[in-house]
Amino acid sequence: MVSNGDTAPTFSATIGTSDHEPFELDEHLGDGPVVLAFFPGAFTPPCTNEMVALQDHQDEFQDAGATLLGVSADSAFSLGAFREEYDIAFDLVSDMSREAIEAYDLEIDIEELGLYGIANRAVYVLDEDGTVIYDWVADDPTNEPEYDAILDAVES
């Protein structure tokens, strides 16, 4: 599993919009910290709570020069609808190929919901060089991260 001090795996995916814009993590490194917030699935209560809470802190992330990104195995269409429904201003990244989920060793199944091969809830803060300076992985995917700890990592 990826942890503090590791070089973060880079990956390719799709921005969660109807335009299917390509996403490359490499293109976001070098301009300040990057926050990768992996989440199991759009439109589920814990994931909605987390993405809305991150949106509520968006100004603080921007003031610290950070790029905030949500990552899930949901389709780009689903993530676009999710962003629109909850007024999420930051990019959500569709990792349907599970390249990022596998690279970060976050793949889980939530059988009771019929979800397989999705991302566990996790947050990584990467510095400008792509080194992990903060990592948090949920013991239970219904748990949310400590938002102040993420902001502290970004501001350090």
N, C-alpha and C positions, 0 to 999 in steps of 0.2 A: 504494500500500500504506500502511496505517496505521502511523505511527511516533511516536517520542517527541515530545511537545508537541502532538500532534493531539488534537482532541476526538474521543473514541471514538464510533463509530456505535452507536446504541442499536438494539435489535431485540426482536422478539417470537418466542417459540418455545414449547416444551412441556417440562416437567420430566420426566426419564426415570424414570417410574414407570408402573404400570398404571392410575393414576388420571387420567392426561392433564391434570395441572394446568397452567394457563397460566403462562408465564414472561415477564416484562418486565424487561429490563436496567435501565431507569429506576428501578424499584422497589428496586434494590440499591445505587444511588448515594446518597451522602450519609451513609452509616453507616460510613465507613472505606474502606480500599483494597479493590478488587475485582480478583481474579486470574481472567482468562479463559484457560483452557488448552484450546486447540483440538487435536483429535486425529483421525486418519483413521478409526479404526474399533474398536469394542469387540471384545474377545476375540481380538485380534491380539497377538503377543508384544511389540512395542515399545510399543503403547498400554497394554497391561496393565501393563508395567513402569513406565510413566510415571504412570499413575493410582494404582498401589500406592505408588510413591515419594512422590507428593503426599499420599496418605493418611497415610503414615508421618510427614510433616511437618505434619499437620493441626493438632496442638496448638500448634505454633509460629505458624502462620497465625492461629489463633484468638487467641492471646496478643497478637498484633500488631493485632488488631481487623479482620482481613481476612476477606472472603468469598471462598471458593474455589469456582470453577465449572468443570466440564469441558464442552466443547461439541463435538458431532460431528453428522454427518448420519444417524446411526443412529436407528432408531425408538425411541419412548419405551419400548416393551416390551423391546427389546434392551438399552437402557441400564439399565432396572430390573433385568433379569436379571444384567447385568454388575455392577451395584452390589452385588446380593445375593451373587453368587458370590465377589467379592473384598472384601467388607465395606467398601465405599466409603461413608463417612459424608457426604461433601459432595455437593451436587446435580450431576447430569449433565444437560445440556440437549440435547434433541433438536431439531436444526435441519434437519429433513427438507425444509423449503421452501428451505433454503440462503440465507435472508435474511442471517444473520450471516456465513456463509462468503463470500458475495459482497460484503457491505459491508466486510469486512476484506481482501478480495482474496486469499483463501487457497485458492481452488478448484484442485484438482489431480485428475489421473487416475492410477491405478496399474493400467495395462492388464494386466500379467501376473497380477494378482490379480482382475481383472474389476471393479475399483472405479472409478467415474466420478463426477465432480462432488463429491468428498469434500473435507474440510478437510485442508490441510497441517498438520503439527505446528507450533504456534506458541503463544507465551505473551505476554499483555499484562497489565500491572498498571495499573489506573486509579486515580486519586486520587478523593477524595470528590466532586469537581466533574465527574468523567468525563473528565479529561485523561489521556492516556497518559503514564505516567512510566517505563515499561520496556517494551521490545518485543524479542522474539526470534522469528525465523522460521527453521525448519530448512532448510538447503540440501538435505538428504536426509531424507525423512519417517521414516526409521528411526533418526535421531539423536534423543537426548533432550536437554532443556534442562539448564542448570546450576541445580540446585535452590537452592544457596546464594545465587546471584545473584538469584533470584526473591525469596527471603526478605529479602535485603538491600534490594531495591527496596521491598518492603512495609514494612519497618521504618524506612525513611528519611523 
